Amino acid sequence: MDSLLLLEQALNGLTLGVMLFLMAAGLTLIFGVMGVINLAHGSLYMIGAFAGATVTARTGSFALGMLAGMAASALVALALELTLIRRLYARDHLDQVLATYALILIANESVKIVWGPQPIFLGTPEAFGGSVEIIPGVPYPAYRLAIIGTGLAAAAFLWWLIARTRLGMLIRAGTTHRAIVQALGVNIQALFALVFAIGGALAGLAGMMAGPLLAVQVGMGEQILILTFVVVVVGGLGSVRGAMAGAVLVGLVDTLSRAVLPVAVREVLPPSAADQVAANLGAVAVYLLMAVVLAIRPQGLVPRHA
């Protein structure tokens, strides 16, 4: 494969990786602090995309749409935590899975009622509508570079929040010593609600950023949720640094396997069979990656305590 094409595919993989990180960071925070498996996290991604697309269409401002998507997802996440999720803390994971799966169905039908079943097509912001030559003679879409920059900025913000602030200290302590934190007078329920809202805002940001690349449609959250769980498992449950490492690795493996495998397989198989074999291998590449990582490091790349 041409080295320039390989570079372009690697950047596409990095774009997917930072999108997955925005999802996985919130999901792993929620699991790490609360111990809750939230299948409805993808629905927050969808709600952020729909709310952001609506505001963008009415105001013409993508930035306002992005803020609206984050706010809508954060508010919905907060409402869910206050009304339902906090009743699941003491329940086993099966109850959490069943309850949050029901939320997926409710969210999908609610979005159909509010926005209708037809997808919404969100245009690329004018400021990022062109391309940038990353190296001479190799143009790359400016919007994809903006996604990468946004994801890295979100990662830096989360690092600062968790490593350098009092709130981050409480989040870290609540991850491993919840009872002690509560005994010291910290309102643990308020902390949980805030963490859930932060996770929702990150999911809404991911949904809005994905809007110009994908159709904003009902059920879009389930499509990315599976890869997000792979990222969380590969990176390490409860670890934000692990979510970043896992997201970049999964994004690169998923993208490059789909780009490289067809070329490689055609070297050993007839073209008629090579395309089918390559497609099947590309579809399971990230799951093979997860199996290998868990076989070598059962706690993931970056365990929770790291």
PELIN-V896914 format. One record per residue. N is the residue number from 0. RES is the residue in one small letter. OMEGA is omega in whole degrees, 0 to 359 (999 if undefined). D_FIRST is the distance of its C-alpha to the first C-alpha in Angstrom with 2 decimals. Layout:
n-><N N>
res-><RES RES>
omega-><OMEGA OMEGA>
d_first-><D_FIRST D_FIRST>
//
This chain:
n-><0 1 2 3 4 5 6 7 8 9 10 11 12 13 14 15 16 17 18 19 20 21 22 23 24 25 26 27 28 29 30 31 32 33 34 35 36 37 38 39 40 41 42 43 44 45 46 47 48 49 50 51 52 53 54 55 56 57 58 59 60 61 62 63 64 65 66 67 68 69 70 71 72 73 74 75 76 77 78 79 80 81 82 83 84 85 86 87 88 89 90 91 92 93 94 95 96 97 98 99 100 101 102 103 104 105 106 107 108 109 110 111 112 113 114 115 116 117 118 119 120 121 122 123 124 125 126 127 128 129 130 131 132 133 134 135 136 137 138 139 140 141 142 143 144 145 146 147 148 149 150 151 152 153 154 155 156 157 158 159 160 161 162 163 164 165 166 167 168 169 170 171 172 173 174 175 176 177 178 179 180 181 182 183 184 185 186 187 188 189 190 191 192 193 194 195 196 197 198 199 200 201 202 203 204 205 206 207 208 209 210 211 212 213 214 215 216 217 218 219 220 221 222 223 224 225 226 227 228 229 230 231 232 233 234 235 236 237 238 239 240 241 242 243 244 245 246 247 248 249 250 251 252 253 254 255 256 257 258 259 260 261 262 263 264 265 266 267 268 269 270 271 272 273 274 275 276 277 278 279 280 281 282 283 284 285 286 287 288 289 290 291 292 293 294 295 296 297 298 299 300 301 302 303 304 305>
res-><m d s l l l l e q a l n g l t l g v m l f l m a a g l t l i f g v m g v i n l a h g s l y m i g a f a g a t v t a r t g s f a l g m l a g m a a s a l v a l a l e l t l i r r l y a r d h l d q v l a t y a l i l i a n e s v k i v w g p q p i f l g t p e a f g g s v e i i p g v p y p a y r l a i i g t g l a a a a f l w w l i a r t r l g m l i r a g t t h r a i v q a l g v n i q a l f a l v f a i g g a l a g l a g m m a g p l l a v q v g m g e q i l i l t f v v v v v g g l g s v r g a m a g a v l v g l v d t l s r a v l p v a v r e v l p p s a a d q v a a n l g a v a v y l l m a v v l a i r p q g l v p r h a>
omega-><179 185 179 176 178 177 179 179 177 177 175 177 178 176 177 182 181 174 179 179 179 176 188 181 178 182 182 173 181 180 184 183 187 184 183 172 187 178 182 180 177 178 176 174 180 181 177 180 181 180 179 179 180 180 178 180 184 183 184 182 178 180 177 178 179 178 179 178 178 182 181 180 179 180 177 179 179 179 178 181 183 186 187 191 183 175 182 184 184 181 180 187 179 177 179 179 182 182 182 173 176 178 177 181 180 181 180 180 179 178 177 181 185 187 182 184 185 178 176 181 184 182 176 178 183 182 182 184 183 179 181 177 181 166 184 178 181 177 178 183 182 182 178 175 177 177 179 179 179 179 179 177 177 178 178 178 180 177 179 182 186 186 191 183 178 177 178 177 179 178 179 180 179 179 187 184 186 183 180 178 180 180 179 175 178 176 188 179 177 178 179 180 180 179 179 178 177 177 177 179 178 177 178 176 178 180 180 179 179 185 180 180 183 174 174 188 178 179 182 181 181 182 182 184 181 177 179 178 176 179 182 180 180 183 183 183 177 183 179 176 176 178 179 180 180 182 179 181 180 179 180 181 182 183 184 179 179 181 187 186 179 179 183 184 179 178 185 181 174 184 182 180 185 183 180 179 181 179 180 179 179 182 184 186 183 179 172 176 180 180 180 181 181 178 182 181 185 179 181 184 181 181 186 184 184 999>
d_first-><0.00 3.79 6.28 8.59 7.07 6.73 10.24 11.45 10.76 12.45 15.28 15.61 16.01 18.55 20.32 20.76 21.83 24.59 25.78 26.13 27.90 30.47 31.26 31.17 33.25 36.13 35.88 35.91 38.75 40.76 40.27 40.81 43.99 45.47 44.08 43.42 40.58 40.08 38.25 39.41 37.14 34.75 37.78 38.27 34.71 35.67 39.03 37.56 35.22 38.14 40.61 38.29 37.33 41.05 42.09 39.33 40.47 44.09 43.80 40.76 39.67 36.42 37.68 40.84 38.90 36.84 40.11 41.71 38.94 39.25 43.04 43.20 41.04 42.99 46.30 45.38 44.16 47.43 49.49 47.78 48.42 52.06 52.83 50.83 48.43 51.16 53.01 50.13 49.99 52.48 51.11 48.68 45.00 45.61 47.98 45.47 42.74 45.19 46.59 43.32 41.89 45.00 44.17 40.83 42.82 45.41 42.90 41.07 44.40 45.71 42.75 43.37 47.01 46.35 43.32 43.28 40.65 38.55 35.40 35.58 32.87 32.69 31.44 29.42 31.93 32.70 32.16 28.49 27.89 25.77 22.61 22.24 20.17 18.86 17.94 18.97 17.19 15.34 17.80 17.90 20.73 23.75 24.97 22.03 22.70 26.35 25.66 24.00 27.02 29.46 28.12 28.34 31.80 32.89 31.79 33.81 36.75 36.77 36.68 39.63 41.45 41.22 41.57 43.95 46.28 49.23 47.63 44.60 47.03 48.70 45.40 44.46 47.95 48.04 44.93 46.72 50.43 51.22 54.90 55.59 54.11 56.33 59.34 58.93 59.64 56.18 56.02 53.27 53.24 52.65 49.84 48.20 48.58 47.02 44.01 43.54 43.78 41.19 38.80 39.55 38.96 35.49 34.68 36.11 34.03 30.83 32.03 32.88 29.63 27.76 30.09 28.28 24.97 26.64 29.91 32.87 34.36 36.58 34.90 31.85 32.86 32.45 28.80 27.93 30.75 29.20 26.12 28.66 30.67 27.68 27.16 30.88 30.99 27.96 29.23 32.86 35.66 37.57 35.33 33.98 31.98 30.57 29.73 27.67 25.81 25.36 24.30 21.47 20.31 20.66 19.00 15.84 15.85 16.66 14.06 11.02 12.28 12.53 9.03 7.27 10.21 10.29 7.22 8.80 12.23 12.01 11.85 15.28 16.92 18.03 16.34 19.59 19.58 15.89 15.85 19.05 18.16 14.92 17.08 19.79 17.81 16.27 19.88 21.32 18.78 20.95 24.05 22.81 22.12 25.68 27.14 25.66 26.87 30.28 30.63 30.17 31.76 33.96 34.93 31.40 29.51 32.38 35.72 38.22 40.49 37.78>
//
